[in-house]
Amino acid sequence: MPVNLSAPRSSDLHPVPGVRIGVAEAGIRKANRKDLTVVLIDEGASVAGVFTQNRFCAAPVQVCREHLAQGRGIRAMVINTGNANAGTGEDGLVRARATCIALARRLELAPEQILPFSTGVIMEPLPHERIEAGLPAALADAAADHWLRAAEGIMTTDTVPKAFSAQATIGGATVSITGISKGAGMIRPNMATMLGFMATDAQVAPAVMQQLAKELADGSFNRVTVDGDTSTNDSFVVIATNRARHAPITSLDSAEGQALKAAMLAIARQLAQAIVRDGEGATKFIAIQVEGGGTGEECRQVAYAIAHSPLVKTAFFASDPNLGRILAAVGYAGIADLDQTKIDLYLDDVRVAVQGGRDPAYREEDGQRVMKQSEITVRVALGRGTAADTVWTCDLSHDYVSINADYRS
């Protein structure tokens, strides 16, 4: 079961003017499950994306980058689950492009105006003919209030759909923001298998969309990890339909730009944290806060060293305050001139270590009390400067091994 995460309600998700979504059962890998989603975007929208840094990236990632670079104006997305179309060579590119061509023909668009996305098993040919056969049903299903259906349609090993929504006032106008994501394993976004899609009807100039997408990813999806594996298919796409009644945002440094970014970042963080809460076999949600760093980068370096340690993660699963494992991870994080005599370590409100050694007032039962919680904050003070950053992760349980051992069956 996910950690303090419940399934969203369709009534809580705001439609975004200019976006319609249709979902169908195409039998891509398994019968009788939603596995094909189309997102239809009205003309005049601004679209940008951030993709995996894995050099062995999937065919749809390559095609998405090509289509976005051409600047033809993105008008639709097609998303399949059950097959990642990764590790498929030139044949995978042909099949991804064939999917775009098939949808483009039905919508009377250019193939370059379509973005394809795939998630699922790697190194298997994409059954694009099943996708093409399922397109009529997906298009017939298209409606503005189908965000929850889309969140369900992109799931793989997820146990619950992930969708969040909000409204904000920008330039005197009310704008809607709605997003969905999927992911539970092979998660360490480095831009995570994760997919994320967010739309708003705010007016955002095309020139600042890529900056917006990157800053949203950096503040959310690039701060979570389940197992430290960066997927071949990670994609995060941001859509601004430009339908709201306010002046276009031409700079994220403006008051309107900052307000929109803050509202969208809140949704992006909920989506990213939902992936961790639903991490494969997760029983605990863990925030790792590193402060007092010389730079934000070294704070993240330390946080990820802790978050990726199997010894640390299994200790959390067992509720065992074997906290020397955390200090060891801090020490091997790669900061060459780290002074261990300046390091303090906290579990929530409990100070475990001070100036690099066990706090004389620390009691084992206090550490165990915190470790038994379903949500835990680890705070490390490096004593090097004023920088700080946070990474969100989960524990590592028996179920993680079982889920991944049985993934293809």
ABEGO torsion letter per residue (X at the ends): XBBGBBBBBAAABBBBBGBBBBBBBAGAABBGBBABBBBBBBBGBBBBBBBBABABBBAAAAAAAAAAAAGAEBABBBBBBGBAGBGAEAAAAAAAAAAAAAAAAAAGBBAAABBBBBBEBBGBBBBAAAAAAAAAAAAAABBAAAAAAAAAAABBABABBBBBBBBBBBGGBBBBBBBBBBEABGBBBBXXXBBBBBBBABBBBAAAAAAAAAAAAAABAAABBAAGBBBAABBBBBBBAGABBBBBBABAABAAAAAAAAAAAAAAAAAAAAAAAABBGBABBBBBBBBGBABAAAAAAAAAAAAABAAAAAAAAAGBBBAAAAAAAAAAAGBAABBAAABBBBBEABBABBGGBBBAABBAAAAAAAAABABBBBBBBAGAEABBBBBBBBBBBAAAAAAAAAAAX
